[in-house]
Amino acid sequence: QVQLGESGGGLVQAGGSLRLSCAASGRTFSSYVMGWFRQAPGKEREFVAAISKIDTNTYYAESVKGRFTISRDNAKNTVYLQMNSLKPEDTAVYYCVAGPLISSRWSMYDYWGQGTQVTVSS
């Protein structure tokens, strides 16, 4: 069982930056692929980024490539999402997920957090 808790969301102006953190419980953090999804009001949940279990293979949605960076610290059981050059269309609830394999599909992940709100004003 893994419990995930996101933090770092907030209100920022367009062009600004935020760093999201996701702390995981348990001793098997490095056994999981970690990722981020987001859901904007009235829209379907979408994949943002994922990072492999131990090495630094990373994967991004086209909409965030070059602006967002996912990273992990297995010693701290934490995954991060550095978000730069934020746009109003990045406004959403951001969810941290954990699962066995890299995937852009929400259903492939076994655990998820409660989410943290990110609002980008124009």
C-alpha positions as CSV (number, residue, x, y, z in Angstrom):
1,Q,0.0,0.0,0.0
2,V,1.3,3.4,-1.0
3,Q,-0.1,6.7,0.2
4,L,0.6,9.9,-1.9
5,G,0.3,13.5,-0.8
6,E,0.8,16.4,-3.1
7,S,1.8,19.9,-2.2
8,G,3.1,23.1,-3.8
9,G,0.0,24.2,-5.8
10,G,-1.2,27.7,-5.8
11,L,-2.0,30.8,-7.8
12,V,0.6,32.2,-10.2
13,Q,0.7,34.6,-13.1
14,A,1.2,33.5,-16.6
15,G,4.9,33.0,-17.3
16,G,5.6,32.1,-13.7
17,S,6.8,28.9,-12.1
18,L,5.7,26.5,-9.5
19,R,7.2,23.3,-8.1
20,L,4.9,20.5,-7.1
21,S,6.0,17.8,-4.6
22,C,4.5,14.4,-3.9
23,A,5.6,12.6,-0.8
24,A,5.0,8.8,-0.7
25,S,4.6,6.6,2.3
26,G,6.1,3.1,2.5
27,R,9.6,1.6,1.9
28,T,9.1,0.6,-1.7
29,F,9.0,4.0,-3.4
30,S,11.8,3.0,-5.8
31,S,9.7,0.1,-7.0
32,Y,7.2,2.4,-8.6
33,V,7.0,4.4,-11.7
34,M,5.8,7.9,-10.6
35,G,3.8,10.3,-12.7
36,W,1.6,13.4,-12.8
37,F,-1.8,13.8,-14.3
38,R,-4.1,16.9,-14.3
39,Q,-7.7,17.6,-14.7
40,A,-9.1,21.0,-15.7
41,P,-12.8,22.0,-15.0
42,G,-15.1,20.4,-17.5
43,K,-12.2,18.4,-19.1
44,E,-11.0,14.9,-19.0
45,R,-8.0,13.9,-16.9
46,E,-4.8,14.0,-18.9
47,F,-1.3,12.7,-18.6
48,V,1.4,15.2,-17.8
49,A,4.7,13.4,-17.1
50,A,6.2,10.2,-15.8
51,I,9.6,9.0,-14.5
52,S,11.0,5.5,-14.4
53,K,11.7,3.7,-11.1
54,I,15.4,4.2,-10.5
55,D,17.1,5.8,-13.5
56,T,16.1,9.1,-15.0
57,N,14.0,8.1,-18.0
58,T,11.3,10.7,-18.3
59,Y,8.2,11.1,-20.5
60,Y,6.1,14.2,-21.1
61,A,2.9,15.2,-22.8
62,E,3.5,17.3,-25.8
63,S,1.7,20.2,-24.3
64,V,4.2,20.5,-21.4
65,K,7.4,19.3,-23.1
66,G,10.2,21.9,-22.7
67,R,8.4,23.7,-19.8
68,F,7.8,21.0,-17.2
69,T,10.5,18.7,-15.6
70,I,9.7,15.6,-13.5
71,S,12.3,14.3,-11.1
72,R,12.4,12.0,-8.1
73,D,14.5,11.6,-4.9
74,N,14.2,7.9,-3.9
75,A,16.0,8.7,-0.6
76,K,13.2,11.1,0.3
77,N,10.3,9.1,-1.2
78,T,9.4,12.2,-3.2
79,V,8.6,13.1,-6.8
80,Y,8.6,16.6,-8.1
81,L,7.1,18.5,-11.0
82,Q,8.9,21.7,-11.8
83,M,6.6,23.9,-13.9
84,N,8.0,26.9,-15.8
85,S,6.5,29.3,-18.3
86,L,3.1,28.5,-17.0
87,K,0.1,29.3,-19.2
88,P,-3.6,29.8,-18.2
89,E,-4.4,26.5,-19.9
90,D,-2.2,24.7,-17.3
91,T,-4.8,25.6,-14.7
92,A,-6.0,22.2,-13.3
93,V,-5.9,19.9,-10.3
94,Y,-2.7,18.0,-10.5
95,Y,-2.5,14.4,-9.3
96,C,0.5,12.4,-8.3
97,V,0.3,8.7,-9.3
98,A,2.3,5.5,-8.7
99,G,2.3,2.3,-10.7
100,P,4.3,-0.6,-12.1
101,L,4.9,0.6,-15.6
102,I,5.3,3.8,-17.6
103,S,2.0,4.8,-19.2
104,S,-0.1,7.8,-20.2
105,R,-3.2,6.0,-19.1
106,W,-4.6,6.7,-15.7
107,S,-6.0,3.2,-15.3
108,M,-2.4,1.8,-15.4
109,Y,-1.5,3.4,-12.1
110,D,-2.4,1.7,-8.8
111,Y,-2.2,4.7,-6.4
112,W,-3.0,8.4,-6.6
113,G,-3.1,11.4,-4.3
114,Q,-5.9,13.8,-3.5
115,G,-4.6,16.4,-5.9
116,T,-3.3,20.0,-5.6
117,Q,-4.8,23.0,-7.4
118,V,-2.7,25.0,-9.8
119,T,-4.3,28.2,-11.1
120,V,-2.5,30.4,-13.7
121,S,-3.9,33.8,-14.2
122,S,-3.5,35.7,-17.5
